[in-house]
Amino acid sequence: MTALTQFERLEAQGSWRETPEARLREVIVSVGEATLTLSDPKSERPLSHWSLPAVTRVNPGKLPAIYSPRADGPDETLEVDDPLMIEAIDRVQRAVLARQAHPGRLRGGLTLLTALAMAAAAVVWLPDALTRHAANIAPPAQAFAVGNAILTDISRSTGAVCERHSGQAVLDWIAPKLIAEDAKIRVVPSPVNGARRLPGNLYVLGNDVLLTAPGPAAAAGHLMAAEMAVSDKELLLNALEYAGTRAVLQLLTLGTLPEKAMHGYGETLLQQPAPPADRDGLLKAFREKGIPSAPYAHSLDPTGASVLDLIKEDPYRDSPPRKALLTDPQWLALQQICAG
């Protein structure tokens, strides 16, 4: 026992009272590594064993020192007036307590570690979970507002959205027939590498596709390809990831994004290649909607592997569709959408 290395055997006289009503009885007090032993001085027969960690001094600072084996009541007491024994009991008791485990501290440490782990997990997991939740529950009007914010950012690079009424009327008429009932198409003056789909079923088309193609089939192909290449939920998720967690929280609580949440995203989007659509699915769409695929194929990069397939497998390669996609006046109005 390191607390008592200077002693071969530590004993002293004491007075023991077994119960509050019993008379004091002389005993020999012996200190062990974790126990206090009270013995009969004549027969050396042990009378009582006390656990040192549980021993409580009833009268701190007073002599003789009075000890009890329980903290909840001095039913059994021991009086000791030997200073060396008193010091030894205190020292051994402190040493035993120091060696014992501290469940409260352990629980506190485990609680702290758990809290830190949860906080770390929240930092990693929570932003992504919030963003995915916002993308999943966003109503169409909210998704369209995000798409419109991206379009506003795109227009900083391409020029303002073309708004000539006659041309926009054609787009509003053709959008539900070509894409979906709630689809909206906008045209910008500069190229956007064909057409781009934005959240909220919003589509942006470069005016170059309208001015360089002999008819509306090429523009229609770009719009259909944009619709098939990526889902609206995926587009919204990508946009919200760019906006960041604070913007997503505002969207969830107030229903709107911060004013500049999409600043720079439109330009970033235009620098990326347009996601490709499935060739077979696209050919099927051309066939079902009565649109030839060759004009769209000719507007693509001629080195692309799918270009020749779109030309060779054009569902209207041998005979044109029975009904034109747009009338001549409609096509002319669409080509002039960015004029004055």
N, C-alpha and C positions, 0 to 999 in steps of 0.2 A: 504494500500500500504506500504509494509515493508520498501521501500526506503525512505518514508517520514513520518515515525511514529512520529517524533517530531513536526509536523505541524498540527494545526487544519484546517487551510485553507491557501493555499499559493497563494498570488496574488502580482502583482507588476505592475508598469507602464511600458509601452513600446510604441514604435512608429511603426505604421503599414503602409506599402505602398502596396495597392491592385494590382497595375500594375507598371511596370517600369516608366511610364509617370505620374502616379498619385502622388499627394503631400503626405507627411508624415501626418499621422493622429494619434493622441494620443488614446491609447487603454489600457484597463485593461487586463493583461495576467494572466490566471488561469491555473494551472497545475492539471490535473486529473490523473487517473490511466493509461490511454493510449492515452489521447488527450491533446492538448493545445488549450484553448479557448480564443479567442480575443473578448472583449466586449466593447461597447460604455460606457465611464465612466459616462455619464449623465443619460442615459436611462437604462443602464445595459443590453441592447439588444445585444445578440451574433452577431458578425459580421463575424466570420470565425472559423472553427474548423480544427485543424491540427492533423494528426495522428503522435504521438510521434516517432514510429519506423521509419517513413519516413522523419522526420525533419533532416535537414542538416545545420550544422553551416558553413556559407560561408567564414568567416574570423577567423579560429581557432587562439586563442592566442591574439586576438586584442579586444579592447573596443571602442565603445559599441559592444557587440556581435550581429552579424547579422545572422538571421536564415531564411531558406526557407523551405516550406512544401514539396519540391520535390528536388531530387538529380540531376535531369537532367537540371535544369535551375532556376535561382532566379527570376521568374516572379512576385511572391508575396513575400515580405520580412517583417521581424520583427526585430527591433533594441531594445536591452535590455541592460541597464547598471547597473542593480541591481545585485551585486555579488551573493546574496543568491538565486535569481531566476535563474541566469546562472548555479550555482552549482546544483540547484534542477532539472533543465531541463536535465542536463547531467546525474545525478544520476537516475532519473526516466527512461530516455531513455535507459540507460544501463540495468536497471532492467527488462524493458519490453522486450528488445532484448534477455536477458538471459532466460526469460520464454518461448519465442517463439520456435516452432519446427525448426529444422535445416534440411530442405529437402535434402540439399547437403550431409550433414553428414549421414542422413538416407540412401540416395541412395548409398553413399560410403560404409556404413556398410553392407547394403544388398548385394552390389556387392562383398564385401570381403567375406561375409558368403557364397554367391553362389559359389565364386571361391574356397573357402575351401571345400565346399561340393563336388564340381566337382573333386577337387584334391583327396579327400578321396575316392570318387567313382572310380576314375581312379586307385588308389592304389589297390583297391579290385577287380575291374572289368577288368581293362586293361590287366594285365598279363594273366588271364584266357582267355580273348577274343583273345589276340595275339596267345596264344598257340593253341587254337582251330582253328584259321584261318590258322596257319602254317600247322597243321595236315590235314586240308581240302584241301589245295592247293598244297601240296607237290607232285611233279611228282614222278613216280615209281623209277627213278634212285636215287632221293634224299632219299626216304623212304628206299631203299635198303642200301644206305650208312649209315643210322642210324642203321638199323638192323645189318650191318656188324660191326659197332662200338660196338654194344652190344655183338655180337659173340666174338669179340676180348677180351672183358672184361670177358665173360664166360670162355674163354680158359685159363685165368689166374688161374681158379680154377680146371678146368677139364683136362688141358693139351692142347697142340696145336691141331688145326683141323687136322684130318687124311687126307693125300693127296695122297695116293697111286693111281696112275693113273687109273689102271684097275677097281678098286672099285668105284672111282668117276665117271668113264664113265658109269657105271651101274646106279648110282644115277641120272646122267644127262639124261639118257635114260628113266628112270621110272617116274621122277618127273612130266612131263606134262601129262602122262597117269593116274597117281595116284592122282595128286592134281590140278595143273593148268599149262597153257602153260608157264607162266613166273616164276614158282616156282623153287627154288633152295634148294637142301638138302645138309647139311654138317654133318659129323660124328665127335664126339669128343671121346677120350679114356675112360672117366669116365661117370658114369650114370648121366642122367639129368631127371630122373623120366619119362622115356619114350621118348617123343619128345616134343620140344617147338617150337612154332611159333614166329618169330621175324618180325619186320616191314620190308616191301619190299618183302613180300611173301618168306621170308627166313626161313628155318626149320633146327633145330639142333637135331640130334639123338644120343643117348648114344650108345656106342659100345656094351654095355652089352646086349642090345636087339638083336643084331645080333649074339652074341656068345652063348646065352642061349636058343634061340628058334630053333625048328626043321626046320623052313623054313621062308621065307620072309613075311608071312601073319601077324605075330605079329607086325613087324616093320611097315608094311603098315597100320595096324590098328591105331597104335600110331600117325602116320603122318596124317591120315585122321581125327582122333579125334582132333588133334591140329589145323587143318585147319578149322574145323567146330565150335570149341569152342569159338573163338573170331575173330572179324574182323580186317583187316589190319589197318583201320583208328583208331580203339580203341587202338591197340598196339602202333601205332605211337604217339597218344595223350598221353598215359601213359608215354612213353619214354621222350617226350618233356617236360612234367610236371616235370619229375625228373631232366632233364637238366637245367631247370630254364629260367627265362625271358631273361636274357642277352644272353644265348646261342640261344634261339629262335630268338631274334633280329638279331644275326649274321647269322642264317640260312636263315632268310627272306631277308637280305640285301646282303650277300655274297654267299649264297647257300650251306654253309658248317657249321657243328657244330664245336665248339672249340675241340681241340684234346682230352682233358680229360673230355668232357661233360658227357660221359656214364660210367665214372670210378665208379665202385662199383655197378652199376645197374644190371649187369649180375649176380653177386653173390646174390644180393637181389632177383632177379627173381627166381633163383634156390632154394632159401629157401622157396618159396611159392608153395603150391600145384598146379599142373597143372589144369587149368579150365576144368570142365567136358563138354563133348559134349552131345547133345541130343541123347538119346538111340535109339528112333525110326528113327531119321534122319541118325544115324550111321549105323543101320541095313540096311536101304535102300541103303546107299552108298556101303556097302559090297555086297549087292545083285547085284547092277548095275555094279560094277567093277569086279564081278566074283571072290571074295575073301571070304574065310570062316571067320566067326567072332570068332569061338571058340579059335584059337591060340592066338588072341589078348586078349580074356577074361582070358585065363590061365596065361597071363603075368601080369595081374592086381592083386591088393590086393584081395585075395580070400574072404575077409569079405565084400567086396563091394556089395551093393544090386543089382546092374545091372549085375554083373558077371554071375550069373546063367541064367539071361534072355538072355544074349549074347550067352551063350552056348546052351540053349534050343531052342532059335529062330534062330540059325545059319542057314542061307539060304542054306548052303551046308552040313547040318548035315547028311543027308542020302546018298548023292552022291557028290563026289568032283567036282569042276568046270571043264569044258571041257578043258580049257587051263591053264597051270600053269602061275603064275605071273612072275617068272623068270626061265630061264633054269638052270640046275645044274652048268655049268661053271660060269654063271652070279652070282648065289648065292654064290659060292665059292669065287669069286673075291670080292664080297661085304663083306663077312666075314673076308677077309684078308686086308681090306682097311687100318687098323691101324698097319699092320705088316710091320716093317722095311722100 
